[in-house]
Amino acid sequence: MTLAEKWEADGYAKGYAKGYTKGYAEGRAEARAEGYAELFCKLLTLRFGELAEPIVRRITSASEVERDRWVERLLTADTLDAVLRD
């Protein structure tokens, strides 16, 4: 193996490892967000009744900050609107 081939192989291995690690982390974060959305929708449905599709879409596309804010309101809010207010 020439020096250039070794460098190429080393670069490939490092790039592969970095890409794998990043992809794994992103996949886990996405799975956590999906699991949160499913659980949160179930809790809201049990408390307030069937959720309209736009509400479900809003929950599934929410940021982590929004999700945290909503969780804090879930047990004390009297209405669904009160939980999801901005």
For each residue, the residues with C-beta under 8 A, 3 or more apart:
1: 5 6 9
2: 5 6
3: 6 7
4: 7 8
5: 1 2 8 9
6: 1 2 3 9 10
7: 3 4 10 11
8: 4 5 11 12
9: 1 5 6 12 13
10: 6 7 13 14
11: 7 8 14 15
12: 8 9 15 16
13: 9 10 16 17
14: 10 11 17 18
15: 11 12 18 19
16: 12 13 19 20
17: 13 14 20 21
18: 14 15 21 22
19: 15 16 22 23
20: 16 17 23 24
21: 17 18 24 25
22: 18 19 25 26
23: 19 20 26 27
24: 20 21 27 28
25: 21 22 28 29
26: 22 23 29 30
27: 23 24 30 31
28: 24 25 31 32
29: 25 26 32 33
30: 26 27 33 34
31: 27 28 34 35
32: 28 29 35 36
33: 29 30 36 37 60 64
34: 30 31 37 38 60
35: 31 32 38 39
36: 32 33 39 40 67
37: 33 34 40 41 56 59 60 62
38: 34 35 41 42
39: 35 36 42 43
40: 36 37 43 44 59 67 70 71 74
41: 37 38 44 45 51 56 59
42: 38 39 45 46
43: 39 40 46 47 74
44: 40 41 47 48 51 55 59 74 80 83
45: 41 42 48 49 50 51
46: 42 43
47: 43 44 74
48: 44 45 51 79 80 83
49: 45
50: 45
51: 41 44 45 48 55 56 59 80
52: 55 56
53: 56 57
54: 57 58
55: 44 51 52 58 59 80 84
56: 37 41 51 52 53 59 60
57: 53 54 60 61
58: 54 55 61 62 84
59: 37 40 41 44 51 55 56 62 67 70
60: 33 34 37 56 57
61: 57 58
62: 37 58 59 66 67 70
63: 66 67
64: 33 67 68
65: 68 69
66: 62 63 69 70
67: 36 40 59 62 63 64 70 71
68: 64 65 71 72
69: 65 66 72 73
70: 40 59 62 66 67 73 74 83 84
71: 40 67 68 74
72: 68 69
73: 69 70 76 77 82 83
74: 40 43 44 47 70 71 77 83
75:
76: 73
77: 73 74 80 82 83
78: 82
79: 48 82 83
80: 44 48 51 55 77 83 84
81: 84 85
82: 73 77 78 79 85
83: 44 48 70 73 74 77 79 80
84: 55 58 70 80 81
85: 81 82
86:
